[in-house]
Amino acid sequence: MIDAEGFRANVGIILVNDAGNVFWGRRIGQKAWQFPQGGIKYNETPEQALFRELREEVGLTCADVEVLGVTHDWLRYLIPRRYLRRDRPPCIGQKQRWFLLRLTAGDERICLDADGTPEFDAWRWVDYWMPLTQIVSFKRDVYRLALEELARLLPVQPDQHLQQRA
């Protein structure tokens, strides 16, 4: 769904384990790493999109996670001109609701090809703030806002000195 301003509605997923590390996935066939995310379909709530995307991209269901929280508002980023698609309704960026989830199942439940069309070809657990040093620059502010807002909900607080380096 693209709103009147040209932003595509989307959910972002920060999946954390009991050690306070976050799931970091490598986009299939690329060197780029990111959190799971995906568009919200027409007549779908952000929560419904969250669980659909979680299943499609990571192979997990609602029984495998605990929802710890969600950002209070939409977080937006603009897509750089060179990446804009011209064959669809105009989309200038994404507006995202970010969810913080705790993995309650074992790592073995993670399956990157659960729906037959994988988005990631590798994954790993990383320090909570590390994604700020590796995500593409145009998404960095949204990642920082989401991580900062949701950090207070973590069972284990991440090291602040790592945030300052990011």
N, C-alpha and C positions, 0 to 999 in steps of 0.2 A: 504494500500500500504506500503510495506517495501522497503526501499531504499537499495543501494548497501552496505552501512555500517551496516545495520541491524536495522535501526530505523523505526518505524511505524509512518507514517504521521498522524497527529491528530490536532483537534482544541480544544482550551480551551475557556470557556465562563465565563466572570465576568459580572454578571448582577447586576446593581446598581439601587437603588430607588432614589427618590428625596431627601431623607434625607442623602444620601451618604452611606447607608448600602448596603451590598452585599448578594445575594442569596447564601445560604449554604445548601446543600442537603445531607441527610443521605442515604448511599448506602443501597439498599434493603436487609433486613436480616442481616445487619452488624452493628457494632458500629462506622464504619468509615464515616466521613463526607468529602465532597469535592465540588468543583465547577463542573458544567456540563462540560463534555468533550466527545469526540468521534472521531473515525477514519475517515479519508478521503478516500472515495472510488475511485476506478480507474476511470479516466476521470471526476472527480469532483473537482471543485476549492475549496479552503479553505472557501470562502464565501458561496458557495452552501452547503458545509458540515456544516458550522455554522448554517444556517437556518434549515437544516434537523435535526441536533442534538437538536437545541432549541425546535423544535416541538416535537420530540420524547421524550425528557427527561423532559421538563418543560411545554409543551403544548402551547407554545407561537409561534406566527407567526411574520413575518417582520412588520406587521401592529401594533404590540404590543410593539415594541422597536425602539430605535434610536441607530444606530451604532456610538459610540463616537470615536473609534479608534481601531487599531490593532498593535501588536508588529512589530517592523521593521524587525525582523529576526526570524528564527526558534529557539525555546528554547528547549534544550534536557535534558533528564534524563535517567539514566541507571536503568533497572529493576534489583533488587537483584536476585542473582542466585536461591534462593529458590522459587521465583515466576515465573521463566522462564518456558514457555511451550515448551515441547519437541515434540509435535505432529504436528507442523506447520513449515513453513519456519522459519529459525532462526530469532528471534526478540530480540535484546538486550536492547531495550528501546524505548522511544517515542521522536519524534521531533514535537513540537507544535507551531502553530500560535495562539496567545491569542487575543481575541476580548473583548473590553469593550463595554457593551450595557447599555442603560438607559431604564428602564421600563417606557413606556408612557401610558400603560393601567393600570387598577386596579389590585390589588393582586388577585382578584377573577378569573382572567384569567389564573392564574397558575394552571396547571392540570398535576399531576405526572403520570397519567396512560392514557395519550392521545392516545398512539399508542397500548395499550393493553399489552405492555411488559415493565413495569416500571423499572427504574434503581434506583429511590429514593423512600423511603417510608415515608419520612418526610422532611420538609424544614423550614427554618426560615431566617429572616434578621439579619445579624450580622455586627459588626464594620468592616470597610474596612480591617484593618490589622489583625484581630483576626484569620483568617484561617492559618496564619503563625505559630500559637501556637498549632494547632490541626491537620494539615495535616501530613500524614506519612512522615517520615524523608527523604526518597529518592526523594520525590517530592518537598520538602521545598525550595530548591534553585530556581527551576523553578517558583514556586509561588511567591517568593520574587522578582525575576527579572521582572515577568509580572506585579505584583502590583506596583512596583516602576516605571517602564516605563510608565504605563498607568495612574497613579495617577494624573499627570499634566493635564489630559483631563477631570477630574471630575468637575462638576458644583460647588460642595462643597468640599473643601480640607479636607482630613481626618486628625485627630490628629496625629502629628508626634511622640508624646511621646508613643503612643501605638505601633508604629512601632519599637521603640527602645526596648520595653519589649519583642517583639516577637522573 
